[in-house]
């Protein structure tokens, strides 16, 4: 039986502005599956909430994340039960065909919608926890890239946080804090938590910005329903702690 990965959704866009000073796109909503630039937060109104969720498992899969407009690369460990698709999976018809064959549970229209977003928005990776979909909303992670200062990144982060808070009406001011995970070879960055309401849906999530020495930065954004925060908190912390320069 095919699972509706993400049904028709209203989309809010949280865009990190490049350090060159270009303006980020304004908040938008659209009655289409996963459209617009990313980081992407998707929400579907629902009057019901599942009583329980699937217990998180320890198994993970290491996946490479490549800058679609540069040369940077790192690895992230995604929970084994999540559905993931990378830019390389849609690089050509053969690659996408192989991914479709490996994920028959994803309906064709949903797969096409995701690939359209990835192609137009520079998304390096989408990952979804379809097992914990609630009322049509699927907890998800997306990874994009942006230009960023090669050094002294903190003032830029403060500016980004203030702009995102204002533009998207976040429930409280977004603040990035330095994150240095334990473990040999791990990659750190800056993490901020956010909450927002969209179409009467309370959402929560975390965004991690990983500056690179060459003036680029990876942006990892995870979003779930607010009531799922306690469930996903440890999972996201483990995920953000898994970044490394090698698999």
HELIX and SHEET records of a PDB file:
HELIX    1   1 UNK A   87  UNK A   90  5                                   4    
HELIX    2   2 UNK A   93  UNK A  102  1                                  10    
HELIX    3   3 UNK A  108  UNK A  121  1                                  14    
HELIX    4   4 UNK A  130  UNK A  132  5                                   3    
HELIX    5   5 UNK A  154  UNK A  167  1                                  14    
HELIX    6   6 UNK A  226  UNK A  228  5                                   3    
HELIX    7   7 UNK A  229  UNK A  241  1                                  13    
SHEET    1   A 2 UNK A  10  UNK A  13  0                                        
SHEET    2   A 2 UNK A  40  UNK A  43 -1                                        
SHEET    1   B 2 UNK A  60  UNK A  66  0                                        
SHEET    2   B 2 UNK A  73  UNK A  79 -1                                        
SHEET    1   C 7 UNK A  83  UNK A  86  0                                        
SHEET    2   C 7 UNK A 125  UNK A 128 -1                                        
SHEET    3   C 7 UNK A 140  UNK A 147 -1                                        
SHEET    4   C 7 UNK A 216  UNK A 225 -1                                        
SHEET    5   C 7 UNK A 201  UNK A 211 -1                                        
SHEET    6   C 7 UNK A 189  UNK A 198 -1                                        
SHEET    7   C 7 UNK A 177  UNK A 179 -1                                        
END                                                                             
